[in-house]
Amino acid sequence: MQNIEPKHWSEQEKTQLISSVEQSKRNCGQINWAEVAKQMPDRTKTQCKSYFMNILKKKCNVKMIQYHSWTEQEERQLMQCAQAQFKNWDKIQEKYFPHITVHKLQVKYSSLLQKRNKENVGGTENDQSAKNSLITQLMDILNGVAK
């Protein structure tokens, strides 16, 4: 197995990497690392991302992905849009949430559905108690009929 010495980054490569990152950035701050690597002939996508994120990001003024705190109103709007637009995520993102990636919209929608399903299935203790009581009554009725 060969032990390959990591190649140091030249000043020209550093400048090119920063420039490529700026050019490949999407409107929400997400970086397309495959595009960046195409501009860096002697570097892989992983090398570019790793070097930029761990070394250069602190030294330059490139805005990265901004994390979003969802409001209840935005969550309701996302659920409504998903139903009205038949989950056409590109359209929803473009028209209602241009600052959030399609993937993040899909993930948020999925988590909201899971949350809703848990609330509907679980119910409160009183609901569960009432269900248990009803099941007991039904079992008694069925047992009475079967005798």
C-alpha positions in Angstrom: 0.0 0.0 0.0 1.4 3.4 -1.0 1.7 6.1 1.6 0.9 9.3 -0.4 2.1 12.5 1.1 -0.7 15.2 1.2 0.0 18.0 -1.3 0.2 21.4 0.3 -2.2 24.1 -1.0 -0.4 26.9 -2.9 -1.6 30.5 -2.6 -2.9 30.3 -6.1 -5.0 27.2 -5.3 -6.3 28.9 -2.1 -7.4 31.9 -4.1 -9.0 29.7 -6.8 -10.8 27.7 -4.2 -12.3 30.7 -2.5 -13.3 32.1 -5.9 -14.9 28.7 -7.0 -16.8 28.5 -3.7 -18.2 32.0 -4.2 -19.3 31.1 -7.8 -20.9 27.8 -7.0 -22.9 29.1 -4.0 -26.6 28.9 -4.4 -29.0 31.6 -3.2 -29.5 29.9 0.2 -25.7 29.7 0.8 -25.3 26.1 0.0 -22.1 25.2 -1.9 -22.0 22.7 -4.8 -18.7 21.0 -4.0 -18.7 18.9 -7.2 -18.7 22.2 -9.2 -15.9 23.6 -7.0 -13.8 20.4 -7.6 -14.2 20.8 -11.4 -12.4 24.1 -11.1 -9.6 22.5 -9.1 -7.9 20.0 -11.4 -5.6 18.5 -8.9 -8.1 18.3 -6.0 -11.0 16.1 -5.2 -14.4 17.2 -4.0 -13.6 16.0 -0.5 -10.2 17.8 -0.4 -11.8 21.0 -1.5 -14.6 20.9 1.0 -12.4 19.8 3.9 -9.7 22.4 3.3 -12.2 25.2 2.8 -14.4 24.3 5.8 -11.5 23.6 8.2 -9.0 26.3 7.1 -10.1 28.9 4.7 -13.7 29.6 5.9 -12.3 31.4 8.9 -10.0 33.6 6.8 -12.4 34.7 4.2 -15.8 36.4 4.1 -17.9 33.7 2.3 -21.4 33.4 3.7 -22.3 29.8 4.3 -25.7 28.1 4.7 -27.8 29.9 7.1 -29.8 27.7 9.5 -33.4 28.6 9.8 -35.6 28.6 12.9 -39.1 27.8 11.8 -42.1 29.7 13.2 -45.5 28.1 13.7 -46.9 30.2 10.9 -44.1 29.0 8.5 -44.8 25.4 9.5 -48.5 25.8 8.8 -47.7 27.5 5.4 -45.4 24.6 4.5 -48.1 22.1 5.2 -50.7 24.0 3.2 -48.3 24.6 0.3 -47.4 20.9 0.2 -51.1 19.9 -0.1 -52.0 22.7 -2.5 -49.0 22.3 -4.8 -49.1 18.4 -4.6 -45.6 18.4 -3.1 -44.0 20.2 -6.0 -41.0 21.2 -3.9 -39.3 23.2 -6.6 -42.3 25.4 -7.0 -42.9 25.7 -3.3 -39.3 26.6 -2.7 -39.2 29.2 -5.5 -42.5 30.9 -4.6 -42.7 30.7 -0.8 -39.4 29.7 0.7 -36.5 30.9 -1.6 -34.1 31.1 1.3 -34.5 27.4 2.2 -33.3 24.5 0.1 -35.7 22.0 -1.4 -34.1 19.2 0.7 -34.6 21.1 3.9 -38.3 21.8 3.0 -38.8 18.1 2.4 -37.1 17.1 5.7 -39.2 19.7 7.6 -42.4 18.5 6.0 -41.6 14.9 6.9 -40.8 15.8 10.5 -44.1 17.8 10.8 -46.0 14.8 9.4 -44.3 12.4 11.9 -45.1 14.9 14.7 -48.7 15.1 13.7 -49.0 11.3 13.4 -47.5 10.8 16.9 -50.0 13.3 18.3 -52.9 11.6 16.6 -51.9 8.0 17.5 -50.7 8.7 21.1 -53.5 10.8 22.4 -53.7 11.9 26.0 -53.9 9.6 29.1 -57.6 10.3 29.3 -58.0 9.3 25.7 -56.0 6.1 26.3 -58.0 5.3 29.4 -61.3 5.8 27.5 -60.0 3.6 24.7 -59.1 0.8 27.2 -62.5 1.1 28.8 -64.2 0.8 25.5 -62.1 -2.2 24.5 -63.0 -3.9 27.8 -66.7 -3.2 27.3 -66.5 -4.6 23.7 -64.6 -7.7 24.9 -67.3 -8.3 27.6 -70.0 -7.9 25.0 -68.3 -10.3 22.6 -67.7 -12.8 25.4 -71.3 -12.6 26.4 -72.4 -13.3 22.8 -70.0 -16.2 22.4 -71.3 -18.0 25.6 
